[in-house]
């Protein structure tokens, strides 16, 4: 399997920590006596995590437009006609409906008439999981060309931050805090950024180039969730309860990140194939400076300076974070042919995932930088 083309698209609205904190203070005025303390805690949490900027949709921008632009550019860079794609996987958290598969939308709108399609959902590990699924089909010869596409645009709907009702240039919180102690479970939502990515994969008759390893761990599914209205019908066993309302993102950050780092380390050390050769560059699901640094120090400390980071520039872009980082590295010339790549992903669930491969582009003459499809200019 080879990567034939990658593209990304970002919305135009830059949201800084100061904007988040200012609106937090305004929206939570009911906590008059502790409002300043809560704002201070939020500032400390954002600064400690390392986030500075995230990009959200501006008025008039829609998720589907960004995903379509990323998909079209990825196909163009791969030099593959839409009718040649025979597998489409839509992946990630962001979606418009539960039924049918979101992949049908992009099969139709991108003109992928010959393709079969379905969704893969595994929280922030969705893209790595989709890579594994696509590899299996391509290696078996079932399909020859696959498109993995996502549209992680969740801030207005689930993350709590949206353009202001009266002033679109301002922010408002979809749901203010109910209790001061709820801030702990909301902080991660204030770091979410938005992005769409598309990845074109082609069969090349060399199944050994990509090694993908995924594991799922028990008793941790309630550390990070976006629940549906019927969640209580499923969460009663083992004392688990939703900590927020339906379609409200929440996470227990300390517990989640500690568990993820522990299991990533265990996973990496249990798979000799992952450490068999050196790593020239590492792409990870980058959700916190603290957790990323802690994880790398645990299992690959000698490669700490080879991690490509996206979090400070784009926030937590959910399942788009790894392909966004790879496309950015291609643009900047930091991902070059022949480089040995390690992908690291820890996700809600908990799922841990690794992928190791040598980057060999399908078109050696098409190695010019990948550009952003629409929206803002990419930040270097």
JOVENMO-V420881 format. One record per pair of residues at least 24 apart in sequence whose C-alpha atoms are under 10 Angstrom apart, sorted by sequence separation. I is the first residue (numbers start at 0). J is the second residue. If there is no record, write none. Layout:
<<I;J> <I;J>>
//
This chain:
<<87;111> <125;149> <224;248> <225;249> <274;298> <277;301> <278;302> <280;304> <281;305> <282;306> <283;307> <284;308> <285;309> <286;310> <287;311> <320;344> <334;358> <335;359> <336;360> <16;41> <17;42> <20;45> <81;106> <86;111> <223;248> <224;249> <225;250> <274;299> <277;302> <279;304> <280;305> <281;306> <282;307> <283;308> <284;309> <285;310> <286;311> <335;360> <16;42> <19;45> <84;110> <85;111> <87;113> <88;114> <159;185> <223;249> <224;250> <279;305> <280;306> <281;307> <282;308> <283;309> <284;310> <285;311> <307;333> <318;344> <82;109> <84;111> <85;112> <86;113> <87;114> <88;115> <89;116> <90;117> <91;118> <92;119> <93;120> <115;142> <158;185> <222;249> <223;250> <224;251> <278;305> <279;306> <280;307> <281;308> <282;309> <283;310> <286;313> <287;314> <307;334> <336;363> <81;109> <82;110> <83;111> <84;112> <85;113> <86;114> <87;115> <88;116> <89;117> <90;118> <91;119> <92;120> <114;142> <119;147> <123;151> <158;186> <160;188> <221;249> <222;250> <223;251> <278;306> <285;313> <286;314> <287;315> <318;346> <16;45> <81;110> <82;111> <83;112> <84;113> <85;114> <86;115> <87;116> <88;117> <89;118> <90;119> <91;120> <92;121> <93;122> <116;145> <118;147> <158;187> <159;188> <160;189> <221;250> <222;251> <223;252> <268;297> <285;314> <286;315> <317;346> <16;46> <80;110> <81;111> <82;112> <83;113> <84;114> <85;115> <86;116> <87;117> <88;118> <89;119> <90;120> <91;121> <92;122> <114;144> <115;145> <116;146> <118;148> <158;188> <159;189> <160;190> <221;251> <222;252> <256;286> <260;290> <264;294> <267;297> <268;298> <285;315> <286;316> <336;366> <62;93> <63;94> <80;111> <81;112> <82;113> <83;114> <84;115> <85;116> <86;117> <87;118> <88;119> <89;120> <90;121> <91;122> <92;123> <114;145> <118;149> <157;188> <158;189> <160;191> <222;253> <223;254> <256;287> <259;290> <260;291> <263;294> <264;295> <267;298> <268;299> <284;315> <285;316> <286;317> <335;366> <62;94> <63;95> <81;113> <82;114> <88;120> <90;122> <91;123> <92;124> <114;146> <158;190> <159;191> <222;254> <223;255> <260;292> <261;293> <262;294> <263;295> <264;296> <265;297> <266;298> <267;299> <284;316> <285;317> <62;95> <81;114> <90;123> <91;124> <92;125> <158;191> <222;255> <256;289> <257;290> <260;293> <261;294> <264;297> <265;298> <284;317> <16;50> <17;51> <18;52> <90;124> <91;125> <154;188> <157;191> <158;192> <221;255> <222;256> <256;290> <260;294> <263;297> <264;298> <284;318> <286;320> <332;366> <334;368> <15;50> <16;51> <17;52> <70;105> <74;109> <90;125> <91;126> <111;146> <153;188> <154;189> <219;254> <220;255> <252;287> <255;290> <256;291> <259;294> <260;295> <263;298> <264;299> <284;319> <285;320> <305;340> <306;341> <332;367> <15;51> <16;52> <89;125> <90;126> <154;190> <187;223> <219;255> <222;258> <257;293> <260;296> <261;297> <284;320> <285;321> <305;341> <306;342> <330;366> <331;367> <332;368> <14;51> <15;52> <16;53> <89;126> <90;127> <91;128> <154;191> <253;290> <256;293> <257;294> <260;297> <261;298> <283;320> <284;321> <306;343> <329;366> <330;367> <331;368> <332;369> <14;52> <15;53> <67;105> <71;109> <88;126> <90;128> <91;129> <153;191> <154;192> <184;222> <252;290> <256;294> <260;298> <282;320> <283;321> <284;322> <329;367> <330;368> <331;369> <13;52> <14;53> <15;54> <66;105> <70;109> <90;129> <152;191> <153;192> <154;193> <184;223> <219;258> <282;321> <283;322> <285;324> <329;368> <330;369> <331;370> <13;53> <14;54> <89;129> <90;130> <106;146> <151;191> <152;192> <153;193> <219;259> <281;321> <282;322> <284;324> <328;368> <329;369> <330;370> <12;53> <13;54> <14;55> <63;104> <67;108> <68;109> <88;129> <151;192> <152;193> <153;194> <282;323> <283;324> <327;368> <328;369> <329;370> <330;371> <12;54> <13;55> <14;56> <63;105> <67;109> <88;130> <151;193> <152;194> <216;258> <282;324> <283;325> <326;368> <327;369> <10;53> <11;54> <12;55> <13;56> <105;148> <150;193> <151;194> <152;195> <216;259> <281;324> <282;325> <326;369> <327;370> <9;53> <10;54> <11;55> <12;56> <13;57> <88;132> <105;149> <150;194> <151;195> <281;325> <325;369> <326;370> <327;371> <9;54> <10;55> <11;56> <12;57> <63;108> <88;133> <102;147> <149;194> <150;195> <151;196> <280;325> <326;371> <9;55> <10;56> <11;57> <12;58> <87;133> <102;148> <149;195> <150;196> <216;262> <282;328> <9;56> <10;57> <11;58> <86;133> <102;149> <148;195> <149;196> <150;197> <215;262> <330;377> <12;60> <101;149> <148;196> <149;197> <214;262> <280;328> <295;343> <323;371> <331;379> <11;60> <147;196> <148;197> <149;198> <214;263> <294;343> <330;379> <10;60> <86;136> <147;197> <148;198> <327;377> <10;61> <86;137> <146;197> <147;198> <148;199> <294;345> <327;378> <328;379> <10;62> <146;198> <147;199> <214;266> <291;343> <327;379> <9;62> <145;198> <146;199> <147;200> <213;266> <280;333> <281;334> <291;344> <8;62> <10;64> <145;199> <146;200> <212;266> <279;333> <280;334> <291;345> <10;65> <86;141> <94;149> <144;199> <145;200> <146;201> <212;267> <279;334> <280;335> <290;345> <8;64> <9;65> <85;141> <86;142> <93;149> <94;150> <144;200> <145;201> <279;335> <8;65> <9;66> <85;142> <86;143> <87;144> <88;145> <89;146> <90;147> <91;148> <92;149> <93;150> <94;151> <143;200> <144;201> <145;202> <191;248> <7;65> <8;66> <84;142> <85;143> <86;144> <87;145> <88;146> <89;147> <90;148> <91;149> <92;150> <93;151> <94;152> <143;201> <144;202> <184;242> <185;243> <212;270> <279;337> <280;338> <281;339> <282;340> <283;341> <284;342> <285;343> <7;66> <8;67> <84;143> <85;144> <86;145> <87;146> <88;147> <89;148> <90;149> <91;150> <92;151> <93;152> <94;153> <142;201> <143;202> <144;203> <184;243> <188;247> <189;248> <279;338> <280;339> <281;340> <282;341> <283;342> <284;343> <285;344> <286;345> <6;66> <7;67> <8;68> <9;69> <83;143> <84;144> <85;145> <86;146> <87;147> <88;148> <89;149> <90;150> <91;151> <92;152> <93;153> <142;202> <143;203> <188;248> <212;272> <278;338> <279;339> <280;340> <281;341> <282;342> <283;343> <284;344> <285;345> <286;346> <7;68> <8;69> <83;144> <84;145> <85;146> <86;147> <87;148> <88;149> <89;150> <90;151> <92;153> <93;154> <141;202> <181;242> <187;248> <188;249> <211;272> <212;273> <277;338> <278;339> <279;340> <280;341> <281;342> <282;343> <283;344> <284;345> <6;68> <7;69> <8;70> <83;145> <84;146> <140;202> <181;243> <185;247> <186;248> <187;249> <188;250> <210;272> <211;273> <277;339> <278;340> <279;341> <280;342> <281;343> <282;344> <283;345> <284;346> <6;69> <7;70> <93;156> <137;200> <138;201> <139;202> <140;203> <185;248> <186;249> <187;250> <210;273> <276;339> <277;340> <278;341> <5;69> <6;70> <8;72> <93;157> <137;201> <138;202> <140;204> <184;248> <185;249> <186;250> <187;251> <277;341> <278;342> <5;70> <6;71> <7;72> <79;144> <81;146> <137;202> <138;203> <139;204> <184;249> <185;250> <186;251> <187;252> <312;377> <313;378> <4;70> <6;72> <7;73> <134;200> <136;202> <137;203> <138;204> <177;243> <183;249> <184;250> <185;251> <186;252> <312;378> <5;72> <6;73> <133;200> <134;201> <137;204> <138;205> <139;206> <158;225> <176;243> <182;249> <183;250> <184;251> <185;252> <274;341> <312;379> <4;72> <5;73> <6;74> <130;198> <133;201> <134;202> <137;205> <138;206> <157;225> <181;249> <183;251> <184;252> <273;341> <284;352> <4;73> <5;74> <6;75> <133;202> <137;206> <138;207> <157;226> <183;252> <184;253> <273;342> <283;352> <3;73> <4;74> <5;75> <6;76> <126;196> <130;200> <174;244> <183;253> <283;353> <3;74> <4;75> <5;76> <126;197> <135;206> <282;353> <3;75> <4;76> <5;77> <74;146> <126;198> <134;206> <282;354> <3;76> <4;77> <73;146> <174;247> <281;354> <3;77> <4;78> <73;147> <173;247> <281;355> <2;77> <3;78> <4;79> <73;148> <134;209> <3;79> <70;146> <134;210> <267;343> <70;147> <134;211> <278;355> <70;148> <131;209> <278;356> <279;357> <69;148> <70;149> <130;209> <131;210> <132;211> <276;355> <278;357> <69;149> <131;211> <263;343> <273;353> <275;355> <67;148> <69;150> <130;211> <131;212> <263;344> <273;354> <274;355> <66;148> <67;149> <131;213> <263;345> <273;355> <66;149> <67;150> <128;211> <262;345> <270;353> <272;355> <273;356> <65;149> <66;150> <127;211> <128;212> <267;351> <65;150> <66;151> <127;212> <128;213> <259;344> <260;345> <266;351> <267;352> <63;149> <64;150> <65;151> <66;152> <127;213> <259;345> <265;351> <266;352> <267;353> <62;149> <63;150> <65;152> <159;246> <258;345> <259;346> <262;349> <263;350> <264;351> <266;353> <62;150> <157;245> <158;246> <159;247> <259;347> <262;350> <263;351> <62;151> <63;152> <124;213> <157;246> <158;247> <159;248> <256;345> <259;348> <262;351> <263;352> <62;152> <156;246> <157;247> <158;248> <159;249> <255;345> <256;346> <259;349> <263;353> <61;152> <62;153> <156;247> <157;248> <158;249> <255;346> <256;347> <258;349> <259;350> <260;351> <156;248> <157;249> <255;347> <259;351> <153;246> <154;247> <255;348> <154;248> <255;349> <153;248> <191;286> <56;152> <190;286> <55;152> <56;153> <190;287> <250;347> <54;152> <55;153> <56;154> <55;154> <56;155> <187;286> <54;154> <55;155> <93;193> <187;287> <122;223> <93;195> <122;224> <58;161> <122;225> <57;161> <58;162> <55;160> <56;161> <57;162> <58;163> <55;161> <56;162> <55;162> <89;197> <58;167> <88;197> <57;167> <58;168> <88;198> <57;168> <87;199> <86;199> <86;200> <84;199> <84;200> <84;201> <192;310> <191;310> <194;313> <79;199> <190;310> <192;312> <193;313> <77;198> <78;199> <190;311> <192;313> <193;314> <194;315> <195;316> <77;199> <79;201> <191;313> <192;314> <193;315> <194;316> <196;318> <197;319> <73;196> <74;197> <76;199> <77;200> <190;313> <191;314> <192;315> <193;316> <194;317> <195;318> <196;319> <223;346> <224;347> <72;196> <73;197> <74;198> <75;199> <77;201> <190;314> <191;315> <192;316> <193;317> <194;318> <195;319> <196;320> <198;322> <223;347> <224;348> <69;194> <70;195> <72;197> <73;198> <74;199> <189;314> <190;315> <191;316> <192;317> <194;319> <195;320> <196;321> <197;322> <198;323> <222;347> <223;348> <69;195> <70;196> <71;197> <72;198> <73;199> <74;200> <189;315> <190;316> <191;317> <193;319> <194;320> <196;322> <197;323> <221;347> <222;348> <223;349> <68;195> <69;196> <70;197> <187;314> <188;315> <192;319> <193;320> <195;322> <196;323> <220;347> <221;348> <222;349> <66;194> <67;195> <68;196> <69;197> <70;198> <187;315> <192;320> <195;323> <198;326> <219;347> <220;348> <221;349> <65;194> <66;195> <67;196> <68;197> <69;198> <70;199> <194;323> <197;326> <219;348> <220;349> <65;195> <66;196> <67;197> <196;326> <211;341> <218;348> <219;349> <220;350> <62;193> <64;195> <65;196> <66;197> <209;340> <210;341> <211;342> <212;343> <213;344> <214;345> <215;346> <216;347> <217;348> <218;349> <219;350> <62;194> <63;195> <213;345> <215;347> <216;348> <217;349> <0;133> <1;134> <62;195> <92;225> <215;348> <216;349> <217;350> <0;134> <215;349> <216;350> <0;135> <214;349> <215;350> <216;351> <1;137> <53;189> <55;191> <56;192> <214;350> <215;351> <0;137> <23;160> <53;190> <54;191> <55;192> <56;193> <213;350> <214;351> <215;352> <0;138> <22;160> <52;190> <53;191> <54;192> <55;193> <56;194> <213;351> <214;352> <44;183> <48;187> <50;189> <51;190> <52;191> <53;192> <54;193> <55;194> <212;351> <213;352> <214;353> <50;190> <52;192> <53;193> <54;194> <212;352> <213;353> <3;144> <5;146> <7;148> <9;150> <19;160> <22;163> <41;182> <45;186> <49;190> <50;191> <53;194> <211;352> <212;353> <213;354> <3;145> <4;146> <5;147> <6;148> <7;149> <8;150> <10;152> <37;179> <40;182> <41;183> <44;186> <45;187> <48;190> <211;353> <212;354> <0;143> <1;144> <2;145> <3;146> <5;148> <7;150> <9;152> <36;179> <37;180> <40;183> <44;187> <210;353> <211;354> <212;355> <0;144> <26;170> <38;182> <41;185> <42;186> <45;189> <210;354> <211;355> <26;171> <27;172> <34;179> <37;182> <41;186> <45;190> <209;354> <210;355> <211;356> <14;160> <25;171> <26;172> <29;175> <30;176> <33;179> <37;183> <40;186> <44;190> <209;355> <210;356> <22;169> <23;170> <25;172> <26;173> <27;174> <28;175> <29;176> <30;177> <208;355> <209;356> <210;357> <21;169> <22;170> <23;171> <26;174> <27;175> <29;177> <30;178> <41;189> <208;356> <209;357> <21;170> <22;171> <23;172> <26;175> <27;176> <30;179> <207;356> <208;357> <209;358> <12;162> <19;169> <21;171> <22;172> <25;175> <26;176> <27;177> <208;358> <18;169> <19;170> <27;178> <208;359> <18;170> <19;171> <23;175> <27;179> <18;171> <19;172> <23;176> <14;169> <12;168> <14;170> <127;284> <203;361> <202;361> <124;284> <200;360> <201;361> <123;284> <200;361> <199;361> <123;286> <153;316> <152;316> <153;317> <151;316> <152;317> <23;189> <150;316> <151;317> <150;317> <151;318> <152;319> <149;317> <150;318> <151;319> <20;189> <149;318> <150;319> <151;320> <19;189> <149;319> <19;190> <148;319> <16;189> <149;322> <16;190> <148;322> <15;190> <196;371> <14;190> <196;372> <195;372> <14;192> <13;192> <194;374> <12;193> <10;192> <11;193> <9;192> <10;193> <9;193> <10;194> <8;193> <9;194> <10;195> <8;194> <9;195> <7;194> <8;195> <9;196> <7;195> <8;196> <6;195> <7;196> <8;197> <6;196> <7;197> <128;318> <5;196> <6;197> <7;198> <126;317> <127;318> <5;197> <6;198> <123;315> <125;317> <126;318> <4;197> <5;198> <6;199> <123;316> <124;317> <125;318> <126;319> <4;198> <5;199> <123;317> <124;318> <125;319> <126;320> <127;321> <3;198> <4;199> <5;200> <122;317> <123;318> <124;319> <126;321> <127;322> <2;198> <3;199> <4;200> <122;318> <123;319> <124;320> <126;322> <2;199> <3;200> <4;201> <121;318> <123;320> <124;321> <1;199> <2;200> <3;201> <120;318> <123;321> <1;200> <2;201> <3;202> <0;200> <1;201> <2;202> <0;201> <1;202> <2;203> <0;202> <1;203> <0;203> <1;204> <0;204> <1;205> <0;205> <1;206> <0;206> <0;207> <1;208> <0;208> <1;209> <0;209> <127;342> <127;343> <128;344> <127;344> <126;344> <124;343> <125;344> <124;344> <123;344> <124;345> <125;346> <131;352> <123;345> <124;346> <128;350> <122;345> <123;346> <124;347> <128;351> <131;354> <93;317> <122;346> <123;347> <124;348> <127;351> <128;352> <130;354> <92;317> <93;318> <121;346> <122;347> <123;348> <124;349> <125;350> <127;352> <128;353> <91;317> <92;318> <121;347> <122;348> <123;349> <124;350> <127;353> <128;354> <91;318> <92;319> <121;348> <122;349> <123;350> <124;351> <125;352> <127;354> <90;318> <91;319> <121;349> <122;350> <123;351> <124;352> <90;319> <121;350> <124;353> <50;286> <49;286> <50;287> <48;286> <49;287> <50;288> <48;287> <49;288> <47;287> <48;288> <49;289> <46;287> <47;288> <48;289> <45;287> <46;288> <47;289> <48;290> <48;291> <53;310> <52;310> <53;311> <54;312> <55;313> <50;309> <51;310> <52;311> <53;312> <54;313> <50;310> <51;311> <52;312> <53;313> <54;314> <49;310> <50;311> <51;312> <52;313> <53;314> <48;310> <49;311> <50;312> <51;313> <52;314> <53;315> <54;316> <48;311> <49;312> <50;313> <51;314> <52;315> <53;316> <50;314> <46;311> <49;314> <50;315> <48;314> <77;360> <78;361> <77;361> <78;362> <77;362> <76;362> <78;365> <77;365> <76;365> <76;366> <76;367> <76;369> <73;369> <72;369> <72;370> <13;312> <14;313> <72;371> <73;372> <13;313> <14;314> <72;372> <69;370> <71;372> <72;373> <69;371> <70;372> <68;371> <69;372> <9;313> <68;372> <69;373> <67;372> <68;373> <66;372> <67;373> <68;374> <65;372> <66;373> <65;373> <64;373> <65;374> <64;374> <7;319> <9;323> <60;374> <7;322> <8;323> <6;322> <7;323> <5;322> <6;323> <7;324> <57;374> <5;323> <7;325> <56;374> <6;325> <7;326> <5;325> <6;326> <7;327> <54;374> <5;326> <6;327> <54;375> <4;326> <5;327> <6;329> <5;329> <6;330> <1;356> <0;356> <1;357> <2;358> <3;359> <4;360> <1;358> <2;359> <3;360> <4;361> <1;359> <2;360> <3;361> <4;362> <0;359> <1;360> <2;361> <3;362> <1;361> <2;362> <3;363> <0;361> <1;362> <4;365> <3;365> <4;366> <7;369> <8;370> <9;371> <11;373> <12;374> <13;375> <6;369> <7;370> <8;371> <9;372> <10;373> <11;374> <12;375> <5;369> <6;370> <7;371> <8;372> <9;373> <10;374> <11;375> <4;369> <5;370> <6;371> <7;372> <8;373> <9;374> <10;375> <11;376> <6;372> <7;373> <8;374> <9;375> <10;376> <7;374> <8;375> <9;376> <8;376> <9;377> <8;377> <7;377>>
//
